[in-house]
Amino acid sequence: MKFLRMNPKGNLYYVFVDGKPHKNLENFLKAIGAVEEPGTDGMLWKLPKLSEETICRYFEQLTGIQQTDLNEMVKYLENILSSSQGFLSKAQKDRLRGLLELIRYFIFSKG
């Protein structure tokens, strides 16, 4: 699996190089607004443009919490990552850290 950035529009795609994604991952992609590219048998997905709405969908899918305030999301993620000794698997922590970095990047880029 890997990300591909397609220009000039700056669209972001996710490619599954080892075959079609599992159903739960496919459901996650649909829930965050990703669209399967026609004729690719589920191996190429166009991700939605990064926006507050998209981040809210990512956050809800990964945490199960509906939240619209980006700063509250950052506080929640920082808290759970700093106090989750043994509570979260390495993969779960990595996903939440990635989401935290994405939210911080988005806040910073909005200026």
NORQUIFEN-V55643 format. One record per pair of residues at least 12 apart in sequence whose C-alpha atoms are under 8 Angstrom apart, sorted by the first residue. I is the first residue (numbers start at 1). J is the second residue. Records with the same first field share a line. If there is no record, write none. Layout:
I=J + J
This chain:
1=14 + 15 + 16 + 17 + 18
2=14 + 15 + 16 + 17
3=15
11=46 + 47 + 48 + 49
12=46 + 47 + 48 + 49
13=44 + 45 + 46 + 47
14=44 + 45 + 46 + 47
15=43 + 44 + 45
16=43 + 44
17=43
19=42 + 43
20=41 + 42 + 43
21=42 + 43
28=61
29=47
31=57 + 61
32=48 + 54 + 57 + 58 + 61
33=47 + 48 + 54
34=46 + 47 + 48
35=47 + 48
50=106
51=106
52=68 + 70
53=68
55=103
56=68
58=99
59=73 + 99
62=95 + 96
70=103 + 107
73=100
74=100 + 103 + 104
77=96 + 97 + 100
78=100
81=93 + 96 + 97
